[in-house]
Amino acid sequence: GNSVLGLDVEAVAQRLRGRAGTTVEVKLLDGTGNERSGRIKQKEVQLSREVINLSPLSTAIISHRSGDGHEGKTGYVRLAAFSQTAAAEMERAIKKMEDQGVQSYILDLRNNPGGLVTAGLDVAQIWLDGDETLVNTVDREGNVQAINMVQGQSLTHDPLVVLVNEESASASEILAGALHDNGRAILVGHKTFGKGRIQSVTELDDGSALFITVAKYLSPALHEIDHVGIQPDIQCTADTLSLPRAPSLTGNNEAASLEMDSCIMVAEQALEIQQSKGSAS
């Protein structure tokens, strides 16, 4: 009964929100017709209001058959941001996929702008063992300090490929560097954004804030991140593909759509090579 004509998206969202368990009636107008001709279509729907928990994690299992006829499962994990729940959600997802017989993994950090650096370090410990260095910090005097794990125990030792691109930044770069420099993962994609600053924030009296860079992050192998980014091992361009692929065994639409992603195809090729080397040894 209330028009939202002229309101911006946030204002409309506020109108739609309400107490969980209640409903809101929405009238939709199809504006493709001509109002004078009376061909504008109207549809009324009842939307139930509920508490919606937004997860930064999405997963899928890609089933495939290799050239020698072997059937395998690759666990695909996409992390959109490093929130407080990211590590816990990833841990649950990996455990579930391990129970489902997954033999290799693709961790997709493309377009992940970062978030909580501590969450990135927690995610790294899901994949790494021992007391490996996760990241280094260097201050303005050049003093380097390592941040190490303490008796880390990875949930899986299955082969891992990490996907990155130009929009993978901050905590994404720290995680990618930790997994790559410790020999845990192959990086596939494009060079990352290059954001590795540690800043202190001081609030000023007028409500503005002063950001001061006090240190920078370096990868475990002491590679610069800020303004440099992390270079992947393999670029995911179409001409990178060389091995013939058998048809996917999955009937899952989501997994099937992932198979059309050229970077994921390159990642699967890299995983297949890793697995074949492991079998040969």
C-alpha positions as CSV (number, residue, x, y, z in Angstrom):
1,G,0.0,0.0,0.0
2,N,3.0,2.3,0.1
3,S,4.7,3.5,-3.1
4,V,8.5,3.2,-3.3
5,L,8.7,5.4,-6.4
6,G,11.7,7.6,-6.2
7,L,13.3,5.8,-3.2
8,D,16.9,4.5,-3.4
9,V,17.8,0.9,-2.7
10,E,18.6,1.4,1.0
11,A,15.3,3.2,1.6
12,V,13.4,0.4,-0.1
13,A,15.3,-2.2,1.9
14,Q,14.3,-0.5,5.1
15,R,10.7,-0.7,4.1
16,L,11.0,-4.4,3.4
17,R,12.7,-5.3,6.7
18,G,10.8,-6.1,9.8
19,R,10.4,-8.5,12.7
20,A,11.3,-12.2,11.9
21,G,8.2,-14.3,11.4
22,T,6.1,-11.4,9.9
23,T,5.2,-11.0,6.3
24,V,5.3,-8.1,3.8
25,E,3.2,-7.8,0.7
26,V,5.0,-6.6,-2.4
27,K,3.3,-5.5,-5.7
28,L,5.6,-5.9,-8.7
29,L,4.9,-4.0,-11.9
30,D,6.3,-5.3,-15.2
31,G,7.3,-2.0,-16.9
32,T,7.9,-3.5,-20.3
33,G,4.4,-2.8,-21.5
34,N,2.6,0.4,-22.3
35,E,0.5,1.9,-19.4
36,R,-2.0,3.5,-21.8
37,S,-2.6,0.2,-23.5
38,G,-3.1,-1.4,-20.1
39,R,-0.5,-4.1,-20.8
40,I,1.5,-3.4,-17.6
41,K,1.5,-6.7,-15.7
42,Q,1.1,-6.7,-11.9
43,K,2.0,-9.4,-9.5
44,E,1.5,-9.5,-5.7
45,V,3.6,-11.7,-3.5
46,Q,3.9,-12.4,0.2
47,L,7.5,-12.4,1.5
48,S,8.2,-14.0,4.9
49,R,10.7,-12.1,7.0
50,E,13.4,-14.2,8.5
51,V,16.9,-13.7,10.0
52,I,19.3,-14.1,7.1
53,N,22.9,-15.2,7.9
54,L,25.2,-14.1,5.1
55,S,28.0,-16.6,4.7
56,P,31.3,-15.6,3.0
57,L,31.8,-19.2,1.9
58,S,30.3,-21.3,-0.9
59,T,31.3,-24.8,-1.9
60,A,30.7,-27.4,-4.5
61,I,32.1,-30.8,-5.4
62,I,33.3,-31.3,-9.0
63,S,33.3,-34.9,-10.1
64,H,35.3,-35.9,-13.1
65,R,37.1,-38.7,-14.9
66,S,40.8,-38.4,-15.7
67,G,42.3,-39.6,-18.9
68,D,43.1,-43.0,-17.5
69,G,39.4,-43.5,-16.5
70,H,39.9,-42.8,-12.8
71,E,36.9,-41.1,-11.2
72,G,37.8,-38.3,-8.8
73,K,36.3,-35.5,-6.7
74,T,37.6,-32.0,-6.4
75,G,36.3,-29.8,-3.6
76,Y,35.7,-26.2,-4.7
77,V,35.7,-23.6,-1.9
78,R,35.0,-19.9,-2.7
79,L,35.8,-17.4,0.0
80,A,34.3,-14.0,-0.7
81,A,35.7,-12.1,2.4
82,F,37.6,-12.7,5.6
83,S,34.9,-12.3,8.2
84,Q,34.9,-13.5,11.9
85,T,33.2,-16.7,10.9
86,A,35.3,-17.5,7.8
87,A,37.8,-19.9,9.4
88,A,35.1,-21.8,11.3
89,E,32.9,-22.1,8.3
90,M,35.8,-23.3,6.1
91,E,36.8,-25.9,8.7
92,R,33.3,-27.3,8.7
93,A,33.2,-27.4,4.9
94,I,36.6,-29.1,4.6
95,K,35.6,-31.8,7.1
96,K,32.4,-32.4,5.3
97,M,34.1,-32.8,2.0
98,E,36.7,-35.1,3.4
99,D,33.9,-37.3,4.6
100,Q,32.5,-37.3,1.1
101,G,35.8,-38.6,-0.4
102,V,37.2,-35.4,-2.0
103,Q,40.8,-36.0,-3.2
104,S,41.9,-32.5,-4.1
105,Y,40.8,-28.9,-3.5
106,I,40.5,-25.5,-5.3
107,L,40.4,-22.5,-3.0
108,D,39.0,-19.5,-4.9
109,L,40.1,-16.1,-3.6
110,R,39.3,-14.2,-6.8
111,N,37.7,-10.8,-6.1
112,N,38.2,-11.3,-2.4
113,P,39.1,-7.8,-1.1
114,G,40.3,-9.0,2.3
115,G,38.9,-8.3,5.7
116,L,40.2,-9.5,9.0
117,V,43.9,-10.4,8.7
118,T,43.5,-12.7,11.7
119,A,40.8,-14.6,9.9
120,G,43.2,-15.1,7.0
121,L,45.9,-16.5,9.3
122,D,43.3,-18.8,10.9
123,V,42.3,-20.1,7.5
124,A,45.9,-20.7,6.6
125,Q,46.3,-23.0,9.6
126,I,43.5,-25.2,8.3
127,W,45.9,-26.2,5.4
128,L,49.3,-26.1,7.1
129,D,51.2,-28.2,9.6
130,G,53.8,-27.5,12.3
131,D,55.3,-24.1,13.1
132,E,55.4,-22.6,9.6
133,T,55.8,-18.9,9.1
134,L,52.4,-17.5,7.9
135,V,53.5,-13.9,7.2
136,N,56.3,-11.4,8.1
137,T,56.0,-7.8,9.2
138,V,58.6,-5.2,8.5
139,D,58.6,-1.7,10.2
140,R,60.1,1.6,8.9
141,E,63.5,0.7,10.4
142,G,63.6,-2.5,8.4
143,N,63.1,-4.8,11.4
144,V,61.4,-8.1,10.3
145,Q,59.2,-10.1,12.6
146,A,57.7,-13.5,11.6
147,I,54.3,-14.6,12.6
148,N,54.4,-18.4,13.0
149,M,51.9,-21.1,13.7
150,V,52.1,-23.0,16.9
151,Q,51.8,-26.8,16.4
152,G,49.5,-26.5,13.5
153,Q,47.7,-29.5,12.2
154,S,46.1,-29.3,8.7
155,L,42.7,-30.9,8.1
156,T,43.9,-32.4,4.8
157,H,47.1,-33.0,2.9
158,D,45.3,-33.4,-0.4
159,P,46.6,-31.3,-3.4
160,L,45.5,-27.7,-3.3
161,V,45.3,-24.9,-6.0
162,V,44.5,-21.4,-5.0
163,L,42.8,-19.1,-7.5
164,V,43.7,-15.3,-7.4
165,N,43.2,-12.3,-9.6
166,E,43.7,-8.5,-9.7
167,E,41.0,-8.0,-7.1
168,S,42.5,-10.4,-4.5
169,A,43.8,-8.1,-1.9
170,S,45.1,-7.8,1.7
171,A,44.2,-10.9,3.7
172,S,43.7,-12.8,0.4
173,E,47.3,-12.0,-0.5
174,I,48.6,-13.0,2.9
175,L,46.8,-16.3,2.7
176,A,47.9,-17.0,-0.9
177,G,51.5,-16.2,0.1
178,A,51.4,-18.4,3.2
179,L,50.1,-21.4,1.3
180,H,52.4,-20.8,-1.7
181,D,55.7,-20.1,0.0
182,N,55.3,-23.0,2.4
183,G,54.9,-25.3,-0.6
184,R,51.3,-26.2,0.2
185,A,49.5,-24.8,-2.9
186,I,50.0,-23.8,-6.5
187,L,48.7,-20.4,-7.4
188,V,46.6,-20.0,-10.6
189,G,45.2,-16.8,-12.1
190,H,46.5,-13.3,-12.4
191,K,48.8,-11.1,-10.2
192,T,47.0,-9.9,-7.1
193,F,46.1,-6.3,-6.1
194,G,49.1,-5.5,-3.9
195,K,47.8,-4.3,-0.6
196,G,50.1,-5.1,2.3
197,R,50.1,-2.2,4.7
198,I,49.7,-2.2,8.5
199,Q,48.1,1.1,9.5
200,S,47.2,2.7,12.8
201,V,44.0,4.7,12.9
202,T,43.5,7.9,15.0
203,E,40.1,9.5,15.3
204,L,40.2,13.3,15.2
205,D,37.9,15.7,17.0
206,D,35.9,16.6,13.9
207,G,35.0,12.9,13.3
208,S,37.5,12.3,10.6
209,A,40.4,9.9,10.9
210,L,44.1,9.8,10.3
211,F,45.6,6.6,8.9
212,I,49.4,6.1,9.3
213,T,51.3,3.3,7.8
214,V,53.5,1.8,10.5
215,A,54.6,-1.4,8.9
216,K,54.1,-3.7,5.9
217,Y,53.5,-7.4,5.3
218,L,55.9,-9.6,3.6
219,S,55.2,-13.2,2.5
220,P,56.9,-16.1,4.3
221,A,59.7,-16.0,1.7
222,L,60.1,-12.3,2.3
223,H,58.4,-11.2,-0.9
224,E,57.0,-7.7,-1.0
225,I,53.2,-7.6,-1.2
226,D,52.3,-3.9,-1.0
227,H,52.2,-2.2,-4.5
228,V,53.7,-5.4,-5.9
229,G,51.2,-8.2,-5.5
230,I,51.7,-11.9,-5.7
231,Q,52.5,-13.5,-9.1
232,P,50.7,-16.8,-9.7
233,D,52.6,-19.9,-10.8
234,I,50.2,-20.4,-13.8
235,Q,48.3,-17.8,-15.7
236,C,44.7,-19.0,-16.5
237,T,44.5,-18.1,-20.2
238,A,42.7,-20.2,-22.7
239,D,45.9,-21.3,-24.5
240,T,47.2,-22.8,-21.2
241,L,44.9,-25.8,-21.6
242,S,46.7,-28.7,-23.2
243,L,45.4,-32.0,-21.7
244,P,42.2,-33.5,-23.1
245,R,39.4,-33.6,-20.6
246,A,36.7,-36.3,-20.2
247,P,33.1,-35.2,-19.7
248,S,32.1,-34.3,-16.2
249,L,30.4,-37.0,-14.2
250,T,28.4,-34.6,-12.1
251,G,24.7,-33.8,-12.6
252,N,25.0,-30.8,-10.3
253,N,24.2,-27.6,-12.2
254,E,26.5,-25.5,-10.0
255,A,29.4,-27.8,-10.4
256,A,28.7,-28.0,-14.2
257,S,28.9,-24.2,-14.4
258,L,32.2,-24.2,-12.6
259,E,33.6,-26.6,-15.3
260,M,33.0,-23.8,-17.8
261,D,35.4,-21.5,-15.9
262,S,38.7,-21.5,-17.7
263,C,40.7,-20.8,-14.5
264,I,39.1,-23.8,-12.8
265,M,39.9,-25.9,-15.8
266,V,43.5,-24.9,-15.5
267,A,43.4,-25.5,-11.7
268,E,42.1,-29.0,-12.3
269,Q,44.8,-29.7,-14.8
270,A,47.4,-28.6,-12.3
271,L,45.8,-30.9,-9.6
272,E,45.8,-33.8,-12.0
273,I,49.5,-33.3,-12.6
274,Q,50.2,-33.1,-8.9
275,Q,48.2,-36.3,-8.3
276,S,50.0,-38.2,-11.1
277,K,53.4,-37.2,-9.6
278,G,52.2,-38.4,-6.2
279,S,51.1,-41.8,-7.8
280,A,54.4,-42.1,-9.6
281,S,56.5,-41.5,-6.5
